[in-house]
Amino acid sequence: MRKTLVLGVIGADVHAVGNQILNYAFTEAGFHVVNLGVMVSQEEFIEAAIESAADAIIVSSLYGHGELDCQGFRDKCDEAGLKGILLYVGGNIVVGKQPFEEVEKRFMAMGFDRVFPPGTPPEVDIACLHEDLADK
């Protein structure tokens, strides 16, 4: 059975190119993608995940404010009945140049299952999705 992903660019971010590349790559890899596009709120991600019975939420951000935009996201998912849903985040998710290991730790502490640095090829995300969704 095809796994369903909710994909979008969080917050006030309007960077659409990466979103379209991921949408294409995930669709070609056999996933059903609910692409919310750009400027997506946490609530919109959650509503779409509930409506589509999603297996994962994929959050991207390029304008550097992802850390602020993602605060409390896991808690909101849990409260909405999406406890344990797979949460991925990637892109340019913090302001300035920061060691990725530190950024990854902060996002993992916020409840994200995987954190991807800028420039991660879609094939890496796809391999992780196959691995993380294999038993679900």
C-alpha positions in Angstrom: 0.0 0.0 0.0 1.3 3.5 -0.9 2.4 5.6 2.0 1.0 9.2 2.2 3.2 12.2 2.9 2.1 15.7 3.7 4.7 18.1 2.2 5.0 21.9 2.6 7.2 24.9 3.3 6.5 26.2 6.8 5.9 29.7 8.0 6.2 32.8 5.9 8.6 31.1 3.5 7.8 31.4 -0.2 10.6 29.3 -1.6 8.8 27.0 -4.0 11.5 25.3 -6.1 12.7 22.8 -3.5 9.1 22.0 -2.6 8.4 21.1 -6.3 11.6 19.0 -6.6 10.6 17.0 -3.4 7.0 16.7 -4.6 8.2 15.2 -7.9 10.9 12.9 -6.3 8.5 11.5 -3.7 5.8 11.0 -6.3 8.2 9.2 -8.6 9.3 7.1 -5.7 5.8 5.8 -5.3 4.5 7.9 -2.4 1.1 9.6 -2.4 2.0 13.3 -1.8 -0.3 15.9 -0.4 1.6 19.0 -1.3 0.5 22.1 0.6 2.9 24.4 -1.2 4.4 27.4 0.5 3.6 29.6 3.6 2.0 26.6 5.4 1.1 26.9 9.1 1.6 24.0 11.6 -2.2 23.8 11.8 -2.5 23.3 8.1 0.1 20.5 8.1 -1.8 18.8 10.9 -5.2 19.2 9.3 -3.9 17.8 6.0 -2.3 14.9 7.8 -5.5 14.0 9.6 -7.6 14.4 6.5 -5.3 12.2 4.4 -4.4 9.7 7.1 -0.8 10.6 6.4 2.1 8.4 7.4 4.6 11.3 7.6 4.8 15.1 7.6 7.7 16.6 5.6 8.5 20.2 6.6 10.9 22.3 4.6 12.2 25.8 5.1 14.7 27.8 3.2 14.5 31.4 4.7 16.3 30.5 7.9 13.4 30.8 10.4 12.4 27.1 10.5 13.6 26.7 14.1 11.0 29.3 15.2 8.3 28.1 12.9 8.7 24.5 14.2 8.5 25.2 17.9 5.9 23.0 19.5 5.0 21.2 16.3 5.3 17.7 17.8 3.2 18.7 20.8 0.5 20.0 18.5 0.6 16.8 16.4 0.2 14.7 19.6 -2.7 16.8 20.8 -4.4 16.5 17.4 -4.3 12.7 17.6 -1.2 12.2 15.4 1.0 10.8 18.2 4.0 9.1 16.7 3.5 10.4 13.1 6.9 10.6 11.3 8.2 14.2 11.3 11.0 15.2 8.9 12.4 18.7 8.5 15.1 20.0 6.2 16.6 22.8 4.3 18.1 26.0 5.5 16.3 25.8 8.8 18.3 28.2 11.0 19.7 31.7 10.7 23.4 31.9 9.8 26.0 29.3 9.6 25.8 26.9 12.6 27.3 23.4 13.0 24.7 21.0 11.6 25.2 18.5 14.5 24.0 21.2 16.9 21.0 22.1 14.7 20.1 18.5 14.3 20.2 18.0 18.1 17.9 21.0 18.7 15.3 19.8 16.1 15.5 16.2 17.5 14.8 17.6 20.9 11.8 19.3 19.4 10.5 15.9 18.4 11.5 15.6 14.8 12.5 12.1 13.7 15.0 13.2 11.0 16.7 16.5 10.2 18.3 17.1 6.9 20.9 19.8 6.1 20.7 22.2 3.1 21.4 20.5 -0.2 20.4 17.0 0.8 19.5 15.0 -2.3 15.9 13.7 -2.4 17.2 10.2 -2.7 18.5 10.4 0.9 15.0 11.5 2.2 13.4 8.7 0.2 15.8 6.0 1.6 15.1 7.3 5.1 11.3 7.2 4.5 11.5 3.6 3.2 13.5 2.6 6.3 11.3 4.5 8.8 8.0 3.5 7.3 8.9 -0.2 6.6 7.2 -1.5 9.7 4.2 0.9 9.7 
